[in-house]
Amino acid sequence: MWIALIVSAISYALAFAFPSFCAWFVFFFLIPVFWCTCIGGYALSFWQGFAWGLIFYGIHFYAFALLFIERAQGELRLLAYVFLVVYCALHAGIWFWLMQCCAAYHSNLVWRVACYSGVTTLYFMFMRCVGLWFTGHLLGYPFALPLLPLAQYPQLLYALPFLTAPGLLLFLICMQICAIVGYIKKSAVCGLLTLFFLAPFAYGWLSSAVCLVPAYVATLGYVEPPHGTNLHPLDCAQAINSGIQKLMATTAETRCIIMPEAAYPFVLNEHTYATQMWCNNALLDEVFLLIGAHRTNKELLQNSLFCVTPSSITTHYDKTKKMPFVEYLPALWNQFNFCKTLFLKEKKEFTTTQKVCRDFIKISDDLIFEPLICSDLYFDTPTRYPVRIPLLCAVNDSWFSATYMRTLMYLFAIFKAMQEQRDIVYVGHYYGIWISQCGMSVRI
């Protein structure tokens, strides 16, 4: 039994670590678990689920271990990684325990299958939507949803808009349960049900849907921000100025230059020489610059996206959902000095109050963006405008030195575009990409 659980947890972790090669592991990672209880006759327990969680999250959170080593402060900073692993493993233990409790209520096979599929779907959606409740807010962890690695091959998610994420996840889980029950019972009905639940994932490969690249994509330009943690504000501004000049010298059709969250990691409205430099030397007539930077307002610090024209800053968007512990310290954890010094020891917290600001950015009459900044996207900030208006998602993926986590951030943008049927302009610290409603990607 333990071998089966280890195979399940490791195969699931590999699907997220190497989605290009192992995304298809999500189609069978639950089969060893269901095999244990359906064929082996083993009763699932909390401790088996806890062990499954320790293995999966211990591997999956490797990127966070590196983050705590490289970015956090304090000799005990790796305890945060241990806390995350144990915290999530406890939830996996409750998942296994609930499956067994429901199954023990009745021995009927159909009832047990319904219990396993329902509880498993609820577990993964719980972690996706409210799994980070320890922060004091109903925030979910978006990077462990079984459907996410499949965004590497968008055709597999063509059924997402009409089945929704919970529905498609239920199909994925039921497919694996029916496969193992069909093997046990040698049942043709279960075999047909397996194909039925697999059908939504095959739909995209049979579909002839074509996504056209809109004309505005050709007018977008991307400038990679300078990297480094100890940059001087003037040096950073000059590097951005040089990047804009190089872009404008090679692509005359560019009308909107987009840079990611914290591309200029200083208070832009206080460093006016930066905008003056860009306006005078780099921005040409009718060229807009959208850049992530910080903003102060009556001593309150905001993480913002600025719209800079050749003459001045015209508007801004303030981040709505801040990242706990990194941008602010949740009230429940203010009592612990360890938490105060983890990321915010020598930094000012971003304000968590909702500020009045424009919630769209207009470049021209035919190009309007609805902006989101990093955790606004990953924590599902409600969008307000029609689907014809593309989302502009500026993220700071430079926090992760583990490339697989940066890949998962990008795959979630594809997942979001397909789920909401909205075009997304995804802008990170290493590339900018336009993503269509059907998951097609084009570099900008």
TASULQUI-V457343 format. One record per backbone hydrogen bond with DSSP energy under -1.0 kcal/mol. CO is the residue of the C=O (numbers start at 1). NH is the residue of the N-H. Records with the same first field share a line. If there is no record, write none. Layout:
CO = NH + NH
//
This chain:
1 = 5
2 = 6
3 = 7
4 = 8
5 = 9
6 = 10
7 = 11
8 = 12
9 = 13
10 = 14
11 = 15
13 = 17
14 = 18
18 = 21 + 22
19 = 23
22 = 25
23 = 26
24 = 27
25 = 28 + 29
28 = 31
30 = 34
31 = 35
32 = 36
33 = 37
34 = 38
35 = 39 + 40
36 = 42
45 = 49
46 = 50
47 = 51
48 = 52
49 = 53
50 = 54
51 = 55
52 = 56
53 = 57
54 = 58
55 = 59
56 = 60
57 = 61
59 = 62
61 = 65
62 = 66
63 = 67
64 = 68
65 = 69
66 = 70
67 = 71
74 = 77
76 = 79
77 = 80
78 = 82
79 = 83
80 = 84
81 = 85
82 = 86
83 = 87
84 = 88
85 = 89
86 = 90
87 = 91
88 = 92
89 = 93
90 = 94
91 = 95
92 = 96
93 = 97
94 = 98
95 = 99
96 = 100
97 = 101
98 = 102
99 = 103
100 = 104
108 = 112
109 = 113
110 = 114
111 = 115
112 = 116
113 = 117
114 = 118
115 = 119
116 = 120
117 = 121
118 = 122
119 = 123
120 = 124
121 = 125
122 = 126
123 = 127
124 = 128
125 = 129
126 = 130
127 = 141
130 = 133
132 = 135
133 = 136
137 = 139
139 = 132
145 = 148
148 = 151
149 = 152
150 = 153
153 = 156
154 = 157
155 = 158
157 = 160
159 = 163
160 = 164
164 = 168
165 = 169
166 = 170
167 = 171
168 = 172
169 = 173
170 = 174
171 = 175
172 = 176
173 = 177
174 = 178
175 = 179
176 = 180
177 = 181
178 = 182
179 = 183
180 = 184
181 = 185
182 = 186
187 = 191
188 = 192
189 = 193
190 = 194
191 = 195
192 = 196
193 = 197
194 = 198
195 = 199
198 = 201
199 = 203
203 = 207
214 = 217
215 = 218
216 = 219
217 = 220
219 = 255 + 256
221 = 258
232 = 236
233 = 237
234 = 238
235 = 239
236 = 240
237 = 241
238 = 242
239 = 243
240 = 244
241 = 245
242 = 246
243 = 247
244 = 248
245 = 249
247 = 251
251 = 254
255 = 288
256 = 221
257 = 290
258 = 223
260 = 263 + 292
264 = 266
266 = 268 + 294
267 = 270 + 271
270 = 272
271 = 274
272 = 276
273 = 277
274 = 278
275 = 279
276 = 280
277 = 281
278 = 282 + 283
284 = 287
288 = 257
289 = 308
290 = 259
291 = 306
292 = 264
293 = 304
294 = 268
295 = 302
297 = 300
300 = 297
301 = 351
302 = 295
303 = 319
304 = 293
305 = 317
306 = 291
307 = 314 + 315
308 = 289
312 = 309
315 = 307
317 = 305
323 = 327 + 328
327 = 350
328 = 325
330 = 333
331 = 334
333 = 336
336 = 340
337 = 341
342 = 73
361 = 369
364 = 367
367 = 363 + 364
369 = 361
370 = 392
372 = 394
373 = 376
374 = 377 + 378
375 = 379
376 = 381
377 = 380
386 = 389
390 = 370
391 = 425
392 = 372
393 = 427
394 = 374
397 = 400
402 = 405 + 406
403 = 407
404 = 408
405 = 409
406 = 410
407 = 411
408 = 412
409 = 413
410 = 414
411 = 415
412 = 416
413 = 417
414 = 418
415 = 419
416 = 420
417 = 422
423 = 391
424 = 435
425 = 393
426 = 433
427 = 395
431 = 428
432 = 444
433 = 426
434 = 442
435 = 424
436 = 439
440 = 436
442 = 434
//
